[in-house]
Amino acid sequence: MMANVAERIIVPLDVPTMEDAIALLDAIPEVTFWKVGLELFVSAGPAILEQLKQRQKRIFLDLKFHDIPNTMAGACRAAGRHGVDLVTVHAPAGGAALKAAQIAALEGAAQADCPPPTLIAVTLLTSISNRDLAYELKVSLELTDYATQMALLAQDSGLGGIVCSPQEANELRRICGDDFLLICPGVRPTWAAMGDQQRAMTPAQAMAAGASYLVIGRPITQAPDPAVALQKICDEIVAPG
Ligand SMILES: O=C(O)c1cc(=O)[nH]c(=O)n1[C@@H]1O[C@H](COP(=O)(O)O)[C@@H](O)[C@H]1O
């Protein structure tokens, strides 16, 4: 039971250097699924992916591509060649870009003779509040309606899933069905600081809402003992207090 729960937690390597990343990998060997994001990929490059493969880890390459179709396709083709499990794009890039990205990711994987990644689209960043959406981004839809439209755009474009807040997960699971991956960041145990997350839920609530995987960073990585924090989160998911 515990092993299954831990396997559904993706931990981001949100650190500045390869050395810091390796120190984190060594500190929590229990983590099976790691996320490589913008900070580390820009600093360390694809070499970090090799480190993860050597350790037989699953890899979420989170570079959140958002560009015109031709550029998205090129980036996703290159990502497909890395043999990673998940790759992110931004849903508001539009249907043509998402479709081109999906086709190109499969082409890249075939060229490199590796398993194709699952492409997932960010619906609306979990750092955006209801108020930000309306007043800064000038989106007149209700937040859940907007996230739903982005999720359906991703699904209709052939992608395998989305990144969404746990607050929308219940509704998006109902609408998109059981075979669609819902990856949920914006996860905070009651004992952790919110930081810049605006639409968060606890790990147990996020799982109950229908998340396929939780992305949990600072509550684990900034804890005095990351392994203890991970265990505490797993315990809280199995037996919510
Ligand atoms: O695509 C993501 O992973 C992502 C999307 C989103 O809407 N919100 C979000 O927080 N993330 C990522 O999830 C991680 C959350 O980290 P913590 O806030 O430290 O738990 C970060 O690496 C973010 O880049």
The ligand as an ORCA input file, in Angstrom:
! r2SCAN-3c Opt
* xyz 0 1
  O       3.870     21.773    -14.640
  C       4.076     21.738    -13.414
  O       4.687     20.800    -12.919
  C       3.459     22.789    -12.579
  C       2.290     23.356    -13.069
  C       1.532     24.185    -12.234
  O       0.459     24.652    -12.607
  N       1.988     24.454    -10.979
  C       3.184     23.963    -10.509
  O       3.528     24.232     -9.353
  N       3.950     23.150    -11.329
  C       5.268     22.658    -10.850
  O       5.088     21.839     -9.720
  C       6.126     22.064     -8.770
  C       5.496     22.485     -7.467
  O       6.489     22.657     -6.508
  P       6.128     23.042     -5.004
  O       5.278     24.279     -5.053
  O       7.487     23.286     -4.385
  O       5.405     21.858     -4.405
  C       7.074     23.096     -9.374
  O       8.169     22.404     -9.928
  C       6.260     23.757    -10.466
  O       7.066     24.105    -11.560
*
